[in-house]
Amino acid sequence: MRKLAFFAAVAATLCTVACNKDLSSSKAEVPVPSEDGRVEVTLTVTGGPMTKSADQDIDDNLSVVHNIQFFAFNEDESIDTYVKVTDGMSGSMRVKAGQKKFWAVVNADDITSVQTLDQLKAIKTQLADNADGFVMVGSYNSNVGTTPIPIEVKRLASRVVLKKVTAAFTSPAEAALDCILKRVYLINVAGDFNLGYTDDPTVWYSKMAYESPTGLDELLNTTLTPGHNLKNAAYEVPSYHYCYQNHKQPDTQSTTWSPRFTRIVAEVELGGTTYYYPVNLQYIDFGKSYEIENLTITRKGSTSPDQPITIQDGTFEITVKDWTVVPVTSGITI
């Protein structure tokens, strides 16, 4: 299968101007409105696909901008003007003079019925919406005298990377067995997220086991064909996976479904028997990359993909990064 090997061409720290900076004190002269009382302004999307990072070779496929929807809201947060752009990174609109709250939404389905800013923030996007290009969103408060108006956009998705899998069995008998890495995938995946970054997920995929959700296999799963024998060498081809934000706390391993930690799972066939090595992703924020440098397995794993591994099963370290590849925290070892 074609595996997505893309993602960081969309670096999320993109503009030196904060998303919501207020330019009401700008020295730019406010243009005189035309007879209809409106002023033409140009809006430009910054960040996202416009800025390359150290991971630019893996992000290109999902960095394509298919469309941008621009919104202008009045100070009372009622809608003033909407325009959709399908070619390029900027667009023009005619707005009433004065202070405005400008928003940009990239690669989302058409949003044509909102009347207020709160309605826009409440709109849910689906994880599958990112299959052809990242859904991104940003805002900028400005007096219409300032043009062009830059809007920094950020990805709604999160990225999970497993860079290396190593077999180092402590048992000579187990070390002598063929150890075939078959798949790497995410389970307990949040499937929806609102444009205002605030809501808990209401849609979940691959609950407690991988289910090959329609339209999501390339975001959630890496299948190795015919598989890689870890007895001979470590597997050092990074696998990239994508999900939506999951702040669910605490975790559970109940066999009855309820929201829980997202997990990245290495599925291994050891001596002909399938074992799982699930790693908890305890607090997933949008726009962050969660990177496991090396998963080392030292004994037989779990018989369930939803049962996290223990110190007896393997060791790993998780590093949390922005997609600008700036470390946020160092990881843990268990």
C-alpha positions in Angstrom: 0.0 0.0 0.0 1.0 3.6 -0.4 2.1 4.9 3.0 2.0 8.6 3.7 5.5 9.8 4.1 4.9 13.4 4.2 4.0 15.8 6.9 6.3 18.4 8.1 6.1 20.7 5.1 3.2 22.1 7.1 5.3 23.7 10.0 2.8 25.2 12.4 4.9 28.0 13.8 4.7 30.1 10.8 4.3 33.7 11.3 6.1 36.1 13.6 2.9 37.8 14.2 0.5 36.2 16.7 -2.8 34.8 15.4 -5.0 37.2 17.3 -2.9 40.4 17.5 -5.0 43.5 17.7 -4.0 46.1 15.1 -6.5 48.8 16.1 -3.6 51.1 17.0 -1.9 50.5 13.6 -0.5 53.6 12.0 -1.8 52.6 8.6 -4.4 55.1 7.3 -7.9 53.7 7.0 -9.0 53.9 3.4 -12.1 55.9 2.5 -15.1 53.5 2.0 -16.7 53.5 -1.4 -20.3 54.5 -2.0 -21.6 51.2 -0.6 -19.7 51.8 2.7 -17.3 49.0 2.1 -13.5 48.7 1.8 -11.6 46.1 -0.2 -9.0 44.2 1.8 -6.6 41.4 0.9 -6.2 38.4 3.2 -3.1 36.2 3.0 -2.6 32.8 4.7 0.8 32.4 6.3 2.4 29.3 7.9 1.3 25.8 7.2 2.3 24.8 3.7 4.3 28.0 3.2 7.1 27.3 5.6 9.4 24.3 5.3 10.9 22.6 8.3 13.5 19.9 8.9 10.8 17.3 8.0 9.9 18.8 4.7 10.5 15.6 2.8 7.6 13.8 4.6 4.9 16.4 4.6 4.5 17.4 0.9 1.5 15.1 0.1 -0.7 16.6 2.8 0.5 20.2 2.5 -1.4 20.9 -0.7 -3.9 23.7 -0.2 -7.1 22.9 -2.1 -9.2 25.8 -0.9 -9.3 28.6 1.7 -12.4 30.0 3.2 -12.1 33.6 4.6 -14.5 35.1 7.0 -14.8 38.6 8.3 -16.7 39.2 11.5 -17.8 42.5 13.0 -16.8 43.6 16.6 -20.1 42.0 17.8 -18.9 38.8 16.1 -21.7 38.8 13.6 -20.7 37.9 10.0 -19.8 40.6 7.6 -18.4 38.9 4.6 -17.4 35.4 3.4 -15.3 34.4 0.4 -13.8 31.1 -0.8 -10.5 30.9 -2.7 -9.6 27.8 -4.7 -6.4 29.1 -6.3 -3.5 30.6 -4.4 -2.8 31.6 -0.8 -4.7 34.9 -0.7 -8.1 36.4 -1.5 -9.9 39.7 -1.5 -13.2 40.7 0.1 -15.2 43.9 0.5 -16.0 44.6 4.2 -17.5 47.4 6.1 -14.9 49.9 7.5 -13.8 49.4 11.1 -12.4 46.7 13.4 -12.8 43.1 12.2 -12.1 39.6 13.3 -10.7 37.7 10.3 -10.7 33.9 10.1 -9.3 31.5 7.6 -10.2 27.8 7.3 -8.1 25.7 4.9 -9.1 22.4 3.2 -12.4 22.1 5.0 -15.9 21.3 3.5 -17.8 24.4 2.4 -19.0 26.5 5.4 -21.7 28.9 4.1 -24.4 29.1 6.8 -22.6 30.7 9.8 -24.0 33.9 11.0 -21.7 34.4 14.1 -18.1 33.7 15.1 -19.4 31.2 17.8 -21.2 29.2 15.1 -17.9 29.0 13.1 -15.9 27.9 16.1 -18.5 25.2 16.8 -18.2 23.5 13.4 -16.8 20.0 13.6 -14.2 18.7 11.2 -13.7 15.0 10.6 -10.3 13.3 10.7 -11.0 12.0 7.2 -11.1 15.6 6.0 -7.3 15.5 6.3 -6.8 12.6 3.9 -6.1 14.9 1.0 -4.7 17.9 2.8 -4.4 19.2 6.3 -7.4 21.1 7.7 -6.0 24.3 9.1 -7.4 27.3 10.9 -6.3 30.7 12.1 -7.5 34.2 13.0 -6.3 37.8 13.1 -7.9 40.9 14.5 -7.3 44.0 12.5 -8.6 47.4 11.4 -9.4 47.2 7.8 -6.9 50.0 7.1 -4.1 47.3 7.3 -3.7 45.3 4.1 -2.7 42.7 3.2 -3.8 41.0 6.4 -1.7 38.0 7.4 -3.6 35.1 9.0 -1.4 32.4 10.6 -3.0 29.0 10.2 -2.4 25.9 12.3 -3.1 22.2 11.7 -5.9 20.6 13.6 -4.3 17.2 13.3 -1.6 15.7 15.5 1.2 13.5 14.3 2.6 10.3 15.8 5.9 8.9 14.6 7.6 5.6 15.4 11.2 5.9 14.1 12.7 2.6 15.0 11.8 -0.9 16.3 14.5 -3.1 17.8 14.3 -6.7 19.2 16.5 -7.4 22.2 15.0 -10.4 23.8 16.4 -11.4 27.2 15.4 -15.0 26.7 17.8 -16.9 24.4 14.9 -19.1 23.3 12.8 -16.1 22.2 15.8 -14.4 20.6 16.2 -17.4 18.4 12.7 -17.1 17.0 11.8 -15.2 13.9 10.3 -11.9 15.0 8.3 -10.4 12.1 7.1 -6.8 12.5 3.8 -6.8 10.6 2.1 -3.5 11.2 2.2 -0.2 13.1 -1.0 1.6 13.8 -3.1 3.8 16.1 -6.1 2.7 18.1 -8.6 4.6 20.2 -8.4 7.5 17.8 -10.4 10.7 18.2 -12.2 11.4 14.9 -13.6 14.9 15.1 -12.6 18.3 16.4 -14.1 21.7 16.3 -12.6 24.8 14.6 -12.4 26.6 17.9 -10.1 23.9 19.4 -12.3 23.4 22.5 -14.6 20.4 22.2 -14.0 16.8 23.3 -14.3 14.2 20.6 -17.6 12.5 19.9 -16.4 10.2 17.1 -13.9 7.4 17.8 -12.1 5.0 15.4 -10.4 1.7 16.0 -11.8 1.2 19.5 -9.5 -1.1 21.5 -8.3 -2.8 18.2 -7.5 -1.7 14.7 -10.5 -1.7 12.4 -9.3 -0.2 9.0 -11.8 2.7 9.1 -13.0 3.7 5.6 -10.9 6.5 4.2 -8.5 6.6 7.2 -6.2 3.6 6.7 -3.3 5.7 5.3 -3.6 8.1 8.2 -3.7 5.5 10.9 -1.9 2.4 9.7 1.4 1.2 8.2 1.5 -2.3 6.9 4.8 -4.0 6.1 4.7 -6.3 3.2 5.8 -9.1 3.6 7.0 -7.9 7.1 10.4 -7.2 8.6 12.3 -9.8 10.6 13.6 -8.1 13.7 15.8 -11.1 14.5 18.1 -10.0 11.6 18.1 -6.2 12.1 16.2 -3.4 13.6 13.4 -1.8 11.5 14.5 1.8 10.9 12.0 3.2 8.5 9.9 5.8 10.3 6.1 5.3 10.2 3.9 8.4 10.4 0.4 8.4 11.7 -2.2 11.2 12.3 -5.1 11.7 14.7 -7.1 14.4 16.4 -6.6 15.8 19.8 -7.3 13.5 22.8 -7.3 14.9 26.3 -9.1 12.0 27.9 -8.0 11.3 31.5 -7.6 8.9 33.2 -6.9 5.8 31.0 -8.9 2.5 31.2 -8.3 -1.0 29.8 -11.9 -2.0 30.3 -13.1 -4.5 27.8 -16.3 -2.4 27.5 -15.6 0.6 25.3 -15.3 4.1 26.8 -13.0 6.9 25.7 -9.4 6.3 26.7 -5.8 7.0 25.7 -4.8 6.9 22.1 -2.1 4.2 21.6 0.4 3.4 18.9 0.8 -0.3 18.5 3.6 -2.4 17.0 2.2 -5.7 15.9 4.7 -8.6 15.9 4.6 -12.3 14.9 7.0 -14.1 17.2 7.5 -17.8 16.4 4.2 -17.8 14.5 2.2 -16.2 17.4 0.9 -12.6 17.2 1.9 -10.2 20.0 1.2 -6.5 20.5 3.3 -3.7 21.9 0.9 -0.8 22.6 2.4 2.5 23.8 0.2 5.1 25.6 -0.1 8.6 24.2 -1.4 10.2 27.3 -2.3 13.7 26.3 -2.4 14.6 22.6 -2.6 18.2 21.6 -3.5 19.4 18.1 -0.5 20.5 15.9 2.0 18.5 17.9 4.3 15.7 16.8 4.8 12.8 19.2 7.9 10.9 18.3 9.3 7.6 19.5 12.9 7.3 18.7 13.2 3.6 19.4 10.8 0.9 20.6 12.9 -1.9 22.0 11.1 -5.1 22.7 12.7 -7.5 25.2 10.1 -10.3 25.7 6.7 -11.5 24.5 4.2 -8.6 24.3 0.5 -8.3 25.1 -2.2 -10.5 23.6 -4.4 -7.4 23.3 -3.5 -4.3 21.3 -5.3 -2.2 24.0 -3.1 -3.5 26.9 -0.1 -1.2 27.2 3.3 -2.8 27.6 5.2 -2.8 30.8 8.9 -2.4 31.7 9.2 -6.2 31.4 8.0 -6.1 27.8 10.1 -3.3 26.3 11.5 0.2 26.6 10.9 3.4 24.7 11.1 7.1 24.9 8.6 9.6 23.7 9.6 13.1 22.7 6.8 15.7 22.1 7.6 18.3 19.4 5.9 21.0 17.6 5.9 20.5 13.8 8.6 23.1 13.7 10.7 20.3 15.3 11.4 22.3 18.4 11.4 20.0 21.5 8.6 20.8 24.0 9.4 18.1 26.6 11.8 15.2 26.9 10.1 11.8 26.9 9.9 9.0 29.5 11.4 5.5 29.7 9.5 2.6 31.2 
